[in-house]
Amino acid sequence: MPAHVELADFITPAFVEHAYRRSKQASEKHNQHFAACGMRAAKARDPKLIKALERGAEILDKMTEDQYGRTMRDPSATHGETKGTTEAGLWREAYRMVDEGTPIPQLQWIYGAAAVLCGYQS
C-alpha cells in the first residue's frame, strides 16, 4: 500500500454532505451493512479511510467558518463562537480513533460515510 494517499481534490464539500446524508439514511433504515463496511476499513486502519476522515473534518470545519462569516480562530471571538459543529467534532474524533488504531462502534456511521468518500460503497 502506498505511503501517500491523495484524495484532497476528489473530496469536496458537496461530496461530504452526500456521504453524510447517505450515512444518516442508512442509520435510519438500520442498514448495518453500510456501517460494517466503514468499520472494517477503520479496524484495518485503511490509509484512504484515514485521509477521508481527516479531509471530511477539515471541510466541515471550513463550512462552519464560512457560515459564521469569520474564522473561529479570531482572538476576539467569544467561547461560543469558537466551538465547532457537532458533525465536525464527530468526524475529528472518528479520525483520531482510527489513527490511534482504536475505532469504536459508536462512530460506525461516520466510518461508513468516509467509506463512501473512499469509493468503497456507492
C-alpha positions, -999 to +999 in steps of 0.1 A: +000+000+000+015+034-009+026+056+020+009+087+004-028+087-003-042+117-023-079+123-021-079+160-013-090+172-047-117+145-050-134+151-017-155+183-020-180+199+004-209+186-017-194+150-017-190+152+021-226+163+025-237+135+002-218+109+022-231+122+055-267+122+042-262+086+030-249+077+064-279+092+081-303+074+058-286+041+063-287+046+101-325+054+100-331+023+078-309+002+102-287-008+072-259-024+092-240-034+060-233+003+054-218+008+089-199-026+087-181-016+055-167+015+072-160-004+104-139-030+086-118-003+069-114+015+103-103-016+120-077-022+092-065+014+096-070+019+059-049+049+048-076+061+024-102+060+051-080+079+075-074+106+048-111+107+040-119+113+077-093+139+080-104+157+049-140+154+058-134+170+092-114+199+076-142+205+051-169+205+079-147+230+099-144+252+068-181+251+062-187+262+098-163+291+094-180+301+062-214+301+079-202+322+108-187+347+083-153+348+101-127+324+113-133+305+145-097+313+155-103+350+158-088+361+191-117+385+198-143+357+194-163+345+224-161+309+236-194+300+219-181+314+186-150+293+186-169+260+191-173+239+160-204+219+149-212+185+164-207+169+130-172+183+126-163+171+161-176+136+154-155+134+122-124+147+141-130+121+168-135+094+143-103+104+126-084+104+159-097+070+169-088+053+136-054+069+135-047+056+170-059+022+160-089+021+184-121+026+163-153+025+183-187+012+173-204+044+183-188+061+153-195+033+128-219+056+108-191+082+103-168+054+092-194+044+067-197+079+054-159+080+050-161+047+031-184+064+007-158+091+002-132+064-005-154+047-030-158+015-010-196+017-012-219+037-035 
